[in-house]
Amino acid sequence: MGLSRKAWNNVVIFSMLIMIFFLNGLHHKLNPQQAEFERVMVLPEQSFVLAMAYPGVKIERIGTTWRIDNKLIEPAQDEYTEQDLVHIVQQWQSLELQTVAPQQFNPDSAISVVTFWLAGEELPLSYQLYRTQEVYFLFAKRQQQWLELSADTAKQLFKPIEI
């Protein structure tokens, strides 16, 4: 039984489609990629921070200025100027960290937490800070991501409460 020229064209077309389908997925099976850990922005890009809070300390935007409400910091300690507060908020907004494999920490062992209220967001963003020997980790609760940061960066970001 012979196939017509039109039938052979259809056979070739379908066999090519099947081959493309299998070869397209084959490289994923031959070279499985490790879970890619990439650098991500901690706060969403172009986010507008309305307020942020550490335990006992709240930094909030009042019009175009910033103020700090610090219940734990003694008045004799460092006074924060508006420029200091702007710098802290800008550090968070421009912070880009490396994602890492999920860490095994007891949720109660977090040494600090920071919460952000952003314009246009219904719920606040919360980040828990954990520490090992020399490395600090931030756990982004909403994204369920672990981020690695250096001790110097952690101390700058959590400056109002001294970790």
HUSUL-V395258 format. One record per run of one state. SS is the DSSP state (H for helix, E for strand, L for the rest). FROM is the first residue (numbers start at 1). TO is the last residue. Records with the same first field share a line. If there is no record, write none. Layout:
SS = FROM-TO, FROM-TO
//
This chain:
L = 1-4, 31-38, 42-48, 55-56, 63-64, 71-81, 95-95, 101-106, 110-111, 119-124, 132-135, 141-144, 150-150, 158-158, 162-163
H = 5-30, 82-94, 107-109, 151-157, 159-161
E = 39-41, 49-54, 57-62, 65-70, 96-100, 112-118, 125-131, 136-140, 145-149
//
